[in-house]
Amino acid sequence: MIDDRICIFYVADRVEDIAKAANPTKKAQDFLKELNHNIGVDARRKRNNPPPPPQNEITAPRKRRGRPKKNG
């Protein structure tokens, strides 16, 4: 299974770098481009490699509905 989560510490470090940069607009655009690229890569990977269907799934027996039948 593919892990498509991101590290919040990485994001915080990148935002801090953007805030301290001489050209924050350029750095912010680069970071946004990186995020969009990674979103696209994850989406393509999920589409090309769908998870296998569950095997031997055990289900509970269904309850009977309605009135019970009479013996006679």
CHARMM internal coordinates of N, CA and C (Angstrom, degrees):
IC EDIT
DIST 1 N 1 CA 1.4347
DIST 1 CA 1 C 1.5307
ANGL 1 N 1 CA 1 C 108.95
DIST 1 C 2 N 1.2916
ANGL 1 CA 1 C 2 N 115.76
DIHE 1 N 1 CA 1 C 2 N 139.62
DIST 2 N 2 CA 1.4475
ANGL 1 C 2 N 2 CA 121.53
DIHE 1 CA 1 C 2 N 2 CA -176.32
DIST 2 CA 2 C 1.5260
ANGL 2 N 2 CA 2 C 109.67
DIHE 1 C 2 N 2 CA 2 C -87.35
DIST 2 C 3 N 1.3176
ANGL 2 CA 2 C 3 N 115.39
DIHE 2 N 2 CA 2 C 3 N 133.84
DIST 3 N 3 CA 1.4563
ANGL 2 C 3 N 3 CA 120.82
DIHE 2 CA 2 C 3 N 3 CA 177.29
DIST 3 CA 3 C 1.5186
ANGL 3 N 3 CA 3 C 108.12
DIHE 2 C 3 N 3 CA 3 C -94.75
DIST 3 C 4 N 1.3315
ANGL 3 CA 3 C 4 N 117.37
DIHE 3 N 3 CA 3 C 4 N 111.20
DIST 4 N 4 CA 1.4614
ANGL 3 C 4 N 4 CA 120.20
DIHE 3 CA 3 C 4 N 4 CA -176.49
DIST 4 CA 4 C 1.5271
ANGL 4 N 4 CA 4 C 112.47
DIHE 3 C 4 N 4 CA 4 C -109.05
DIST 4 C 5 N 1.3139
ANGL 4 CA 4 C 5 N 116.29
DIHE 4 N 4 CA 4 C 5 N 24.74
DIST 5 N 5 CA 1.4623
ANGL 4 C 5 N 5 CA 120.03
DIHE 4 CA 4 C 5 N 5 CA 176.20
DIST 5 CA 5 C 1.5236
ANGL 5 N 5 CA 5 C 109.47
DIHE 4 C 5 N 5 CA 5 C -85.86
DIST 5 C 6 N 1.3377
ANGL 5 CA 5 C 6 N 115.91
DIHE 5 N 5 CA 5 C 6 N 161.64
DIST 6 N 6 CA 1.4590
ANGL 5 C 6 N 6 CA 119.87
DIHE 5 CA 5 C 6 N 6 CA 176.86
DIST 6 CA 6 C 1.5242
ANGL 6 N 6 CA 6 C 109.05
DIHE 5 C 6 N 6 CA 6 C -119.26
DIST 6 C 7 N 1.3054
ANGL 6 CA 6 C 7 N 115.09
DIHE 6 N 6 CA 6 C 7 N 156.86
DIST 7 N 7 CA 1.4586
ANGL 6 C 7 N 7 CA 121.42
DIHE 6 CA 6 C 7 N 7 CA -179.34
DIST 7 CA 7 C 1.5281
ANGL 7 N 7 CA 7 C 108.62
DIHE 6 C 7 N 7 CA 7 C -84.85
DIST 7 C 8 N 1.3149
ANGL 7 CA 7 C 8 N 117.04
DIHE 7 N 7 CA 7 C 8 N 121.80
DIST 8 N 8 CA 1.4569
ANGL 7 C 8 N 8 CA 121.22
DIHE 7 CA 7 C 8 N 8 CA -178.84
DIST 8 CA 8 C 1.5234
ANGL 8 N 8 CA 8 C 110.80
DIHE 7 C 8 N 8 CA 8 C -66.63
DIST 8 C 9 N 1.3312
ANGL 8 CA 8 C 9 N 117.67
DIHE 8 N 8 CA 8 C 9 N -26.82
DIST 9 N 9 CA 1.4652
ANGL 8 C 9 N 9 CA 120.55
DIHE 8 CA 8 C 9 N 9 CA 177.36
DIST 9 CA 9 C 1.5304
ANGL 9 N 9 CA 9 C 110.29
DIHE 8 C 9 N 9 CA 9 C -68.06
DIST 9 C 10 N 1.3224
ANGL 9 CA 9 C 10 N 116.55
DIHE 9 N 9 CA 9 C 10 N -38.53
DIST 10 N 10 CA 1.4609
ANGL 9 C 10 N 10 CA 120.34
DIHE 9 CA 9 C 10 N 10 CA 176.75
DIST 10 CA 10 C 1.5197
ANGL 10 N 10 CA 10 C 110.40
DIHE 9 C 10 N 10 CA 10 C -62.78
DIST 10 C 11 N 1.3260
ANGL 10 CA 10 C 11 N 116.06
DIHE 10 N 10 CA 10 C 11 N -44.44
DIST 11 N 11 CA 1.4630
ANGL 10 C 11 N 11 CA 120.48
DIHE 10 CA 10 C 11 N 11 CA 179.89
DIST 11 CA 11 C 1.5321
ANGL 11 N 11 CA 11 C 109.95
DIHE 10 C 11 N 11 CA 11 C -63.56
DIST 11 C 12 N 1.3211
ANGL 11 CA 11 C 12 N 116.91
DIHE 11 N 11 CA 11 C 12 N -43.25
DIST 12 N 12 CA 1.4666
ANGL 11 C 12 N 12 CA 120.15
DIHE 11 CA 11 C 12 N 12 CA 179.77
DIST 12 CA 12 C 1.5308
ANGL 12 N 12 CA 12 C 110.92
DIHE 11 C 12 N 12 CA 12 C -62.48
DIST 12 C 13 N 1.3256
ANGL 12 CA 12 C 13 N 116.87
DIHE 12 N 12 CA 12 C 13 N -41.70
DIST 13 N 13 CA 1.4715
ANGL 12 C 13 N 13 CA 120.07
DIHE 12 CA 12 C 13 N 13 CA 177.69
DIST 13 CA 13 C 1.5200
ANGL 13 N 13 CA 13 C 111.61
DIHE 12 C 13 N 13 CA 13 C -63.15
DIST 13 C 14 N 1.3305
ANGL 13 CA 13 C 14 N 116.52
DIHE 13 N 13 CA 13 C 14 N -41.66
DIST 14 N 14 CA 1.4711
ANGL 13 C 14 N 14 CA 119.53
DIHE 13 CA 13 C 14 N 14 CA 179.32
DIST 14 CA 14 C 1.5223
ANGL 14 N 14 CA 14 C 111.56
DIHE 13 C 14 N 14 CA 14 C -65.81
DIST 14 C 15 N 1.3255
ANGL 14 CA 14 C 15 N 117.59
DIHE 14 N 14 CA 14 C 15 N -41.39
DIST 15 N 15 CA 1.4678
ANGL 14 C 15 N 15 CA 120.83
DIHE 14 CA 14 C 15 N 15 CA 178.44
DIST 15 CA 15 C 1.5276
ANGL 15 N 15 CA 15 C 110.27
DIHE 14 C 15 N 15 CA 15 C -64.65
DIST 15 C 16 N 1.3156
ANGL 15 CA 15 C 16 N 116.83
DIHE 15 N 15 CA 15 C 16 N -39.17
DIST 16 N 16 CA 1.4633
ANGL 15 C 16 N 16 CA 120.78
DIHE 15 CA 15 C 16 N 16 CA 176.85
DIST 16 CA 16 C 1.5302
ANGL 16 N 16 CA 16 C 110.57
DIHE 15 C 16 N 16 CA 16 C -63.06
DIST 16 C 17 N 1.3261
ANGL 16 CA 16 C 17 N 116.98
DIHE 16 N 16 CA 16 C 17 N -42.31
DIST 17 N 17 CA 1.4698
ANGL 16 C 17 N 17 CA 120.61
DIHE 16 CA 16 C 17 N 17 CA 176.99
DIST 17 CA 17 C 1.5254
ANGL 17 N 17 CA 17 C 111.00
DIHE 16 C 17 N 17 CA 17 C -62.34
DIST 17 C 18 N 1.3153
ANGL 17 CA 17 C 18 N 116.70
DIHE 17 N 17 CA 17 C 18 N -39.14
DIST 18 N 18 CA 1.4665
ANGL 17 C 18 N 18 CA 120.88
DIHE 17 CA 17 C 18 N 18 CA 178.80
DIST 18 CA 18 C 1.5318
ANGL 18 N 18 CA 18 C 109.95
DIHE 17 C 18 N 18 CA 18 C -63.93
DIST 18 C 19 N 1.3352
ANGL 18 CA 18 C 19 N 116.07
DIHE 18 N 18 CA 18 C 19 N -43.18
DIST 19 N 19 CA 1.4632
ANGL 18 C 19 N 19 CA 119.99
DIHE 18 CA 18 C 19 N 19 CA -178.61
DIST 19 CA 19 C 1.5270
ANGL 19 N 19 CA 19 C 111.95
DIHE 18 C 19 N 19 CA 19 C -64.71
DIST 19 C 20 N 1.3350
ANGL 19 CA 19 C 20 N 117.50
DIHE 19 N 19 CA 19 C 20 N -33.19
DIST 20 N 20 CA 1.4655
ANGL 19 C 20 N 20 CA 121.77
DIHE 19 CA 19 C 20 N 20 CA -177.76
DIST 20 CA 20 C 1.5296
ANGL 20 N 20 CA 20 C 113.33
DIHE 19 C 20 N 20 CA 20 C -89.67
DIST 20 C 21 N 1.3122
ANGL 20 CA 20 C 21 N 117.99
DIHE 20 N 20 CA 20 C 21 N -6.79
DIST 21 N 21 CA 1.4636
ANGL 20 C 21 N 21 CA 121.95
DIHE 20 CA 20 C 21 N 21 CA -173.40
DIST 21 CA 21 C 1.5299
ANGL 21 N 21 CA 21 C 111.47
DIHE 20 C 21 N 21 CA 21 C -72.47
DIST 21 C 22 N 1.3469
ANGL 21 CA 21 C 22 N 114.06
DIHE 21 N 21 CA 21 C 22 N 154.46
DIST 22 N 22 CA 1.4582
ANGL 21 C 22 N 22 CA 120.25
DIHE 21 CA 21 C 22 N 22 CA 176.41
DIST 22 CA 22 C 1.5247
ANGL 22 N 22 CA 22 C 110.20
DIHE 21 C 22 N 22 CA 22 C -71.22
DIST 22 C 23 N 1.3377
ANGL 22 CA 22 C 23 N 116.46
DIHE 22 N 22 CA 22 C 23 N -32.10
DIST 23 N 23 CA 1.4626
ANGL 22 C 23 N 23 CA 121.79
DIHE 22 CA 22 C 23 N 23 CA 178.94
DIST 23 CA 23 C 1.5355
ANGL 23 N 23 CA 23 C 107.97
DIHE 22 C 23 N 23 CA 23 C -124.54
DIST 23 C 24 N 1.3436
ANGL 23 CA 23 C 24 N 117.70
DIHE 23 N 23 CA 23 C 24 N 78.89
DIST 24 N 24 CA 1.4685
ANGL 23 C 24 N 24 CA 119.62
DIHE 23 CA 23 C 24 N 24 CA -174.71
DIST 24 CA 24 C 1.5309
ANGL 24 N 24 CA 24 C 113.85
DIHE 23 C 24 N 24 CA 24 C -65.38
DIST 24 C 25 N 1.3234
ANGL 24 CA 24 C 25 N 117.72
DIHE 24 N 24 CA 24 C 25 N -28.44
DIST 25 N 25 CA 1.4601
ANGL 24 C 25 N 25 CA 119.66
DIHE 24 CA 24 C 25 N 25 CA 179.99
DIST 25 CA 25 C 1.5217
ANGL 25 N 25 CA 25 C 110.84
DIHE 24 C 25 N 25 CA 25 C -63.93
DIST 25 C 26 N 1.3155
ANGL 25 CA 25 C 26 N 117.11
DIHE 25 N 25 CA 25 C 26 N -44.64
DIST 26 N 26 CA 1.4698
ANGL 25 C 26 N 26 CA 122.31
DIHE 25 CA 25 C 26 N 26 CA 179.54
DIST 26 CA 26 C 1.5245
ANGL 26 N 26 CA 26 C 110.55
DIHE 25 C 26 N 26 CA 26 C -63.95
DIST 26 C 27 N 1.3504
ANGL 26 CA 26 C 27 N 115.84
DIHE 26 N 26 CA 26 C 27 N -44.04
DIST 27 N 27 CA 1.4727
ANGL 26 C 27 N 27 CA 119.52
DIHE 26 CA 26 C 27 N 27 CA 179.62
DIST 27 CA 27 C 1.5283
ANGL 27 N 27 CA 27 C 110.84
DIHE 26 C 27 N 27 CA 27 C -64.52
DIST 27 C 28 N 1.3359
ANGL 27 CA 27 C 28 N 117.85
DIHE 27 N 27 CA 27 C 28 N -40.01
DIST 28 N 28 CA 1.4660
ANGL 27 C 28 N 28 CA 121.29
DIHE 27 CA 27 C 28 N 28 CA 179.61
DIST 28 CA 28 C 1.5248
ANGL 28 N 28 CA 28 C 110.49
DIHE 27 C 28 N 28 CA 28 C -65.51
DIST 28 C 29 N 1.3274
ANGL 28 CA 28 C 29 N 117.09
DIHE 28 N 28 CA 28 C 29 N -39.98
DIST 29 N 29 CA 1.4608
ANGL 28 C 29 N 29 CA 120.43
DIHE 28 CA 28 C 29 N 29 CA 178.05
DIST 29 CA 29 C 1.5286
ANGL 29 N 29 CA 29 C 110.73
DIHE 28 C 29 N 29 CA 29 C -65.16
DIST 29 C 30 N 1.3420
ANGL 29 CA 29 C 30 N 117.43
DIHE 29 N 29 CA 29 C 30 N -39.52
DIST 30 N 30 CA 1.4646
ANGL 29 C 30 N 30 CA 120.76
DIHE 29 CA 29 C 30 N 30 CA 177.84
DIST 30 CA 30 C 1.5262
ANGL 30 N 30 CA 30 C 111.34
DIHE 29 C 30 N 30 CA 30 C -63.73
DIST 30 C 31 N 1.3305
ANGL 30 CA 30 C 31 N 116.03
DIHE 30 N 30 CA 30 C 31 N -42.28
DIST 31 N 31 CA 1.4632
ANGL 30 C 31 N 31 CA 120.04
DIHE 30 CA 30 C 31 N 31 CA 179.74
DIST 31 CA 31 C 1.5286
ANGL 31 N 31 CA 31 C 110.60
DIHE 30 C 31 N 31 CA 31 C -65.80
DIST 31 C 32 N 1.3253
ANGL 31 CA 31 C 32 N 117.57
DIHE 31 N 31 CA 31 C 32 N -42.13
DIST 32 N 32 CA 1.4652
ANGL 31 C 32 N 32 CA 121.14
DIHE 31 CA 31 C 32 N 32 CA 177.43
DIST 32 CA 32 C 1.5274
ANGL 32 N 32 CA 32 C 110.73
DIHE 31 C 32 N 32 CA 32 C -62.21
DIST 32 C 33 N 1.3207
ANGL 32 CA 32 C 33 N 116.62
DIHE 32 N 32 CA 32 C 33 N -40.15
DIST 33 N 33 CA 1.4619
ANGL 32 C 33 N 33 CA 120.84
DIHE 32 CA 32 C 33 N 33 CA 177.74
DIST 33 CA 33 C 1.5293
ANGL 33 N 33 CA 33 C 110.78
DIHE 32 C 33 N 33 CA 33 C -62.80
DIST 33 C 34 N 1.3393
ANGL 33 CA 33 C 34 N 115.83
DIHE 33 N 33 CA 33 C 34 N -41.60
DIST 34 N 34 CA 1.4695
ANGL 33 C 34 N 34 CA 120.81
DIHE 33 CA 33 C 34 N 34 CA 177.99
DIST 34 CA 34 C 1.5275
ANGL 34 N 34 CA 34 C 110.84
DIHE 33 C 34 N 34 CA 34 C -62.80
DIST 34 C 35 N 1.3387
ANGL 34 CA 34 C 35 N 117.07
DIHE 34 N 34 CA 34 C 35 N -44.78
DIST 35 N 35 CA 1.4642
ANGL 34 C 35 N 35 CA 120.49
DIHE 34 CA 34 C 35 N 35 CA 179.51
DIST 35 CA 35 C 1.5167
ANGL 35 N 35 CA 35 C 111.28
DIHE 34 C 35 N 35 CA 35 C -62.39
DIST 35 C 36 N 1.3282
ANGL 35 CA 35 C 36 N 116.77
DIHE 35 N 35 CA 35 C 36 N -45.49
DIST 36 N 36 CA 1.4615
ANGL 35 C 36 N 36 CA 120.02
DIHE 35 CA 35 C 36 N 36 CA 179.46
DIST 36 CA 36 C 1.5218
ANGL 36 N 36 CA 36 C 111.66
DIHE 35 C 36 N 36 CA 36 C -64.13
DIST 36 C 37 N 1.3177
ANGL 36 CA 36 C 37 N 117.15
DIHE 36 N 36 CA 36 C 37 N -37.45
DIST 37 N 37 CA 1.4657
ANGL 36 C 37 N 37 CA 120.72
DIHE 36 CA 36 C 37 N 37 CA 177.38
DIST 37 CA 37 C 1.5260
ANGL 37 N 37 CA 37 C 109.97
DIHE 36 C 37 N 37 CA 37 C -62.26
DIST 37 C 38 N 1.3390
ANGL 37 CA 37 C 38 N 116.37
DIHE 37 N 37 CA 37 C 38 N -46.53
DIST 38 N 38 CA 1.4629
ANGL 37 C 38 N 38 CA 120.07
DIHE 37 CA 37 C 38 N 38 CA -178.30
DIST 38 CA 38 C 1.5252
ANGL 38 N 38 CA 38 C 111.81
DIHE 37 C 38 N 38 CA 38 C -66.31
DIST 38 C 39 N 1.3251
ANGL 38 CA 38 C 39 N 117.44
DIHE 38 N 38 CA 38 C 39 N -36.32
DIST 39 N 39 CA 1.4561
ANGL 38 C 39 N 39 CA 120.30
DIHE 38 CA 38 C 39 N 39 CA 176.05
DIST 39 CA 39 C 1.5269
ANGL 39 N 39 CA 39 C 109.60
DIHE 38 C 39 N 39 CA 39 C -61.95
DIST 39 C 40 N 1.3298
ANGL 39 CA 39 C 40 N 116.12
DIHE 39 N 39 CA 39 C 40 N -43.99
DIST 40 N 40 CA 1.4609
ANGL 39 C 40 N 40 CA 120.55
DIHE 39 CA 39 C 40 N 40 CA 179.20
DIST 40 CA 40 C 1.5068
ANGL 40 N 40 CA 40 C 112.95
DIHE 39 C 40 N 40 CA 40 C -64.44
DIST 40 C 41 N 1.3342
ANGL 40 CA 40 C 41 N 116.97
DIHE 40 N 40 CA 40 C 41 N -41.16
DIST 41 N 41 CA 1.4617
ANGL 40 C 41 N 41 CA 120.98
DIHE 40 CA 40 C 41 N 41 CA 179.23
DIST 41 CA 41 C 1.5212
ANGL 41 N 41 CA 41 C 110.13
DIHE 40 C 41 N 41 CA 41 C -63.42
DIST 41 C 42 N 1.3402
ANGL 41 CA 41 C 42 N 116.87
DIHE 41 N 41 CA 41 C 42 N -44.50
DIST 42 N 42 CA 1.4647
ANGL 41 C 42 N 42 CA 120.17
DIHE 41 CA 41 C 42 N 42 CA 179.28
DIST 42 CA 42 C 1.5206
ANGL 42 N 42 CA 42 C 111.51
DIHE 41 C 42 N 42 CA 42 C -63.51
DIST 42 C 43 N 1.3217
ANGL 42 CA 42 C 43 N 116.92
DIHE 42 N 42 CA 42 C 43 N -41.26
DIST 43 N 43 CA 1.4650
ANGL 42 C 43 N 43 CA 120.49
DIHE 42 CA 42 C 43 N 43 CA -179.73
DIST 43 CA 43 C 1.5273
ANGL 43 N 43 CA 43 C 110.69
DIHE 42 C 43 N 43 CA 43 C -65.12
DIST 43 C 44 N 1.3260
ANGL 43 CA 43 C 44 N 116.71
DIHE 43 N 43 CA 43 C 44 N -42.20
DIST 44 N 44 CA 1.4762
ANGL 43 C 44 N 44 CA 119.71
DIHE 43 CA 43 C 44 N 44 CA 178.97
DIST 44 CA 44 C 1.5233
ANGL 44 N 44 CA 44 C 110.45
DIHE 43 C 44 N 44 CA 44 C -65.69
DIST 44 C 45 N 1.3222
ANGL 44 CA 44 C 45 N 116.82
DIHE 44 N 44 CA 44 C 45 N -40.04
DIST 45 N 45 CA 1.4610
ANGL 44 C 45 N 45 CA 120.19
DIHE 44 CA 44 C 45 N 45 CA -179.71
DIST 45 CA 45 C 1.5219
ANGL 45 N 45 CA 45 C 110.65
DIHE 44 C 45 N 45 CA 45 C -63.95
DIST 45 C 46 N 1.3395
ANGL 45 CA 45 C 46 N 116.97
DIHE 45 N 45 CA 45 C 46 N -42.33
DIST 46 N 46 CA 1.4641
ANGL 45 C 46 N 46 CA 120.11
DIHE 45 CA 45 C 46 N 46 CA 178.19
DIST 46 CA 46 C 1.5250
ANGL 46 N 46 CA 46 C 111.43
DIHE 45 C 46 N 46 CA 46 C -64.51
DIST 46 C 47 N 1.3337
ANGL 46 CA 46 C 47 N 116.02
DIHE 46 N 46 CA 46 C 47 N -39.74
DIST 47 N 47 CA 1.4692
ANGL 46 C 47 N 47 CA 120.08
DIHE 46 CA 46 C 47 N 47 CA -178.48
DIST 47 CA 47 C 1.5225
ANGL 47 N 47 CA 47 C 111.03
DIHE 46 C 47 N 47 CA 47 C -68.18
DIST 47 C 48 N 1.3218
ANGL 47 CA 47 C 48 N 117.17
DIHE 47 N 47 CA 47 C 48 N -40.34
DIST 48 N 48 CA 1.4606
ANGL 47 C 48 N 48 CA 120.89
DIHE 47 CA 47 C 48 N 48 CA -177.25
DIST 48 CA 48 C 1.5230
ANGL 48 N 48 CA 48 C 113.13
DIHE 47 C 48 N 48 CA 48 C -80.63
DIST 48 C 49 N 1.3161
ANGL 48 CA 48 C 49 N 117.66
DIHE 48 N 48 CA 48 C 49 N -21.15
DIST 49 N 49 CA 1.4621
ANGL 48 C 49 N 49 CA 122.11
DIHE 48 CA 48 C 49 N 49 CA -178.88
DIST 49 CA 49 C 1.5227
ANGL 49 N 49 CA 49 C 109.83
DIHE 48 C 49 N 49 CA 49 C -130.32
DIST 49 C 50 N 1.3380
ANGL 49 CA 49 C 50 N 118.19
DIHE 49 N 49 CA 49 C 50 N 70.59
DIST 50 N 50 CA 1.4656
ANGL 49 C 50 N 50 CA 118.68
DIHE 49 CA 49 C 50 N 50 CA -178.80
DIST 50 CA 50 C 1.5295
ANGL 50 N 50 CA 50 C 109.98
DIHE 49 C 50 N 50 CA 50 C -66.17
DIST 50 C 51 N 1.3349
ANGL 50 CA 50 C 51 N 117.08
DIHE 50 N 50 CA 50 C 51 N 152.06
DIST 51 N 51 CA 1.4671
ANGL 50 C 51 N 51 CA 119.22
DIHE 50 CA 50 C 51 N 51 CA 179.79
DIST 51 CA 51 C 1.5223
ANGL 51 N 51 CA 51 C 110.39
DIHE 50 C 51 N 51 CA 51 C -65.57
DIST 51 C 52 N 1.3228
ANGL 51 CA 51 C 52 N 117.20
DIHE 51 N 51 CA 51 C 52 N 146.56
DIST 52 N 52 CA 1.4681
ANGL 51 C 52 N 52 CA 119.77
DIHE 51 CA 51 C 52 N 52 CA 179.72
DIST 52 CA 52 C 1.5300
ANGL 52 N 52 CA 52 C 109.77
DIHE 51 C 52 N 52 CA 52 C -67.83
DIST 52 C 53 N 1.3377
ANGL 52 CA 52 C 53 N 116.54
DIHE 52 N 52 CA 52 C 53 N 152.02
DIST 53 N 53 CA 1.4652
ANGL 52 C 53 N 53 CA 119.04
DIHE 52 CA 52 C 53 N 53 CA 178.24
DIST 53 CA 53 C 1.5241
ANGL 53 N 53 CA 53 C 110.22
DIHE 52 C 53 N 53 CA 53 C -67.03
DIST 53 C 54 N 1.3303
ANGL 53 CA 53 C 54 N 117.30
DIHE 53 N 53 CA 53 C 54 N 149.83
DIST 54 N 54 CA 1.4676
ANGL 53 C 54 N 54 CA 119.35
DIHE 53 CA 53 C 54 N 54 CA 179.24
DIST 54 CA 54 C 1.5204
ANGL 54 N 54 CA 54 C 110.47
DIHE 53 C 54 N 54 CA 54 C -63.40
DIST 54 C 55 N 1.3238
ANGL 54 CA 54 C 55 N 115.89
DIHE 54 N 54 CA 54 C 55 N 142.11
DIST 55 N 55 CA 1.4610
ANGL 54 C 55 N 55 CA 120.46
DIHE 54 CA 54 C 55 N 55 CA -177.66
DIST 55 CA 55 C 1.5190
ANGL 55 N 55 CA 55 C 110.07
DIHE 54 C 55 N 55 CA 55 C -112.03
DIST 55 C 56 N 1.3246
ANGL 55 CA 55 C 56 N 114.86
DIHE 55 N 55 CA 55 C 56 N 142.24
DIST 56 N 56 CA 1.4634
ANGL 55 C 56 N 56 CA 122.13
DIHE 55 CA 55 C 56 N 56 CA 177.67
DIST 56 CA 56 C 1.5180
ANGL 56 N 56 CA 56 C 111.49
DIHE 55 C 56 N 56 CA 56 C 52.87
DIST 56 C 57 N 1.3054
ANGL 56 CA 56 C 57 N 115.55
DIHE 56 N 56 CA 56 C 57 N 48.18
DIST 57 N 57 CA 1.4539
ANGL 56 C 57 N 57 CA 119.49
DIHE 56 CA 56 C 57 N 57 CA 179.58
DIST 57 CA 57 C 1.5221
ANGL 57 N 57 CA 57 C 108.59
DIHE 56 C 57 N 57 CA 57 C -73.66
DIST 57 C 58 N 1.3162
ANGL 57 CA 57 C 58 N 116.41
DIHE 57 N 57 CA 57 C 58 N 127.34
DIST 58 N 58 CA 1.4542
ANGL 57 C 58 N 58 CA 121.75
DIHE 57 CA 57 C 58 N 58 CA -178.48
DIST 58 CA 58 C 1.5247
ANGL 58 N 58 CA 58 C 108.08
DIHE 57 C 58 N 58 CA 58 C -93.50
DIST 58 C 59 N 1.3160
ANGL 58 CA 58 C 59 N 115.79
DIHE 58 N 58 CA 58 C 59 N 127.30
DIST 59 N 59 CA 1.4581
ANGL 58 C 59 N 59 CA 119.99
DIHE 58 CA 58 C 59 N 59 CA 178.97
DIST 59 CA 59 C 1.5216
ANGL 59 N 59 CA 59 C 109.40
DIHE 58 C 59 N 59 CA 59 C -115.85
DIST 59 C 60 N 1.2991
ANGL 59 CA 59 C 60 N 116.35
DIHE 59 N 59 CA 59 C 60 N 149.06
DIST 60 N 60 CA 1.4625
ANGL 59 C 60 N 60 CA 121.57
DIHE 59 CA 59 C 60 N 60 CA 178.58
DIST 60 CA 60 C 1.5235
ANGL 60 N 60 CA 60 C 108.65
DIHE 59 C 60 N 60 CA 60 C -74.11
DIST 60 C 61 N 1.3326
ANGL 60 CA 60 C 61 N 117.15
DIHE 60 N 60 CA 60 C 61 N 146.61
DIST 61 N 61 CA 1.4678
ANGL 60 C 61 N 61 CA 118.89
DIHE 60 CA 60 C 61 N 61 CA 177.84
DIST 61 CA 61 C 1.5241
ANGL 61 N 61 CA 61 C 109.46
DIHE 60 C 61 N 61 CA 61 C -63.88
DIST 61 C 62 N 1.3240
ANGL 61 CA 61 C 62 N 115.12
DIHE 61 N 61 CA 61 C 62 N 145.60
DIST 62 N 62 CA 1.4573
ANGL 61 C 62 N 62 CA 120.32
DIHE 61 CA 61 C 62 N 62 CA -178.75
DIST 62 CA 62 C 1.5228
ANGL 62 N 62 CA 62 C 110.33
DIHE 61 C 62 N 62 CA 62 C -77.62
DIST 62 C 63 N 1.3216
ANGL 62 CA 62 C 63 N 114.50
DIHE 62 N 62 CA 62 C 63 N 142.07
DIST 63 N 63 CA 1.4587
ANGL 62 C 63 N 63 CA 119.20
DIHE 62 CA 62 C 63 N 63 CA 176.06
DIST 63 CA 63 C 1.5209
ANGL 63 N 63 CA 63 C 108.77
DIHE 62 C 63 N 63 CA 63 C -75.72
DIST 63 C 64 N 1.3092
ANGL 63 CA 63 C 64 N 115.73
DIHE 63 N 63 CA 63 C 64 N 145.37
DIST 64 N 64 CA 1.4569
ANGL 63 C 64 N 64 CA 119.77
DIHE 63 CA 63 C 64 N 64 CA 176.14
DIST 64 CA 64 C 1.5179
ANGL 64 N 64 CA 64 C 108.59
DIHE 63 C 64 N 64 CA 64 C -75.30
DIST 64 C 65 N 1.3052
ANGL 64 CA 64 C 65 N 115.18
DIHE 64 N 64 CA 64 C 65 N 141.24
DIST 65 N 65 CA 1.4385
ANGL 64 C 65 N 65 CA 120.23
DIHE 64 CA 64 C 65 N 65 CA -179.01
DIST 65 CA 65 C 1.5203
ANGL 65 N 65 CA 65 C 109.95
DIHE 64 C 65 N 65 CA 65 C -109.30
DIST 65 C 66 N 1.3033
ANGL 65 CA 65 C 66 N 116.33
DIHE 65 N 65 CA 65 C 66 N 153.85
DIST 66 N 66 CA 1.4553
ANGL 65 C 66 N 66 CA 120.71
DIHE 65 CA 65 C 66 N 66 CA 176.70
DIST 66 CA 66 C 1.5199
ANGL 66 N 66 CA 66 C 113.12
DIHE 65 C 66 N 66 CA 66 C 92.78
DIST 66 C 67 N 1.3186
ANGL 66 CA 66 C 67 N 114.59
DIHE 66 N 66 CA 66 C 67 N -168.59
DIST 67 N 67 CA 1.4592
ANGL 66 C 67 N 67 CA 120.20
DIHE 66 CA 66 C 67 N 67 CA -179.48
DIST 67 CA 67 C 1.5160
ANGL 67 N 67 CA 67 C 110.51
DIHE 66 C 67 N 67 CA 67 C -78.63
DIST 67 C 68 N 1.3233
ANGL 67 CA 67 C 68 N 115.64
DIHE 67 N 67 CA 67 C 68 N 147.89
DIST 68 N 68 CA 1.4772
ANGL 67 C 68 N 68 CA 117.23
DIHE 67 CA 67 C 68 N 68 CA 173.77
DIST 68 CA 68 C 1.5289
ANGL 68 N 68 CA 68 C 109.70
DIHE 67 C 68 N 68 CA 68 C -71.94
DIST 68 C 69 N 1.3174
ANGL 68 CA 68 C 69 N 116.51
DIHE 68 N 68 CA 68 C 69 N 148.34
DIST 69 N 69 CA 1.4784
ANGL 68 C 69 N 69 CA 120.97
DIHE 68 CA 68 C 69 N 69 CA 179.70
DIST 69 CA 69 C 1.5144
ANGL 69 N 69 CA 69 C 109.80
DIHE 68 C 69 N 69 CA 69 C -75.79
DIST 69 C 70 N 1.3732
ANGL 69 CA 69 C 70 N 115.14
DIHE 69 N 69 CA 69 C 70 N 147.67
DIST 70 N 70 CA 1.4665
ANGL 69 C 70 N 70 CA 121.56
DIHE 69 CA 69 C 70 N 70 CA 178.34
DIST 70 CA 70 C 1.5181
ANGL 70 N 70 CA 70 C 108.67
DIHE 69 C 70 N 70 CA 70 C -81.63
DIST 70 C 71 N 1.3346
ANGL 70 CA 70 C 71 N 116.47
DIHE 70 N 70 CA 70 C 71 N 149.19
DIST 71 N 71 CA 1.4658
ANGL 70 C 71 N 71 CA 121.59
DIHE 70 CA 70 C 71 N 71 CA 178.00
DIST 71 CA 71 C 1.5277
ANGL 71 N 71 CA 71 C 110.18
DIHE 70 C 71 N 71 CA 71 C -91.66
DIST 71 C 72 N 1.2228
ANGL 71 CA 71 C 72 N 120.79
DIHE 71 N 71 CA 71 C 72 N 68.75
DIST 72 N 72 CA 1.4300
ANGL 71 C 72 N 72 CA 117.08
DIHE 71 CA 71 C 72 N 72 CA 179.22
DIST 72 CA 72 C 1.4331
ANGL 72 N 72 CA 72 C 118.30
DIHE 71 C 72 N 72 CA 72 C 170.77
END
COOR INIT
IC SEED 1 N 1 CA 1 C
IC BUILD
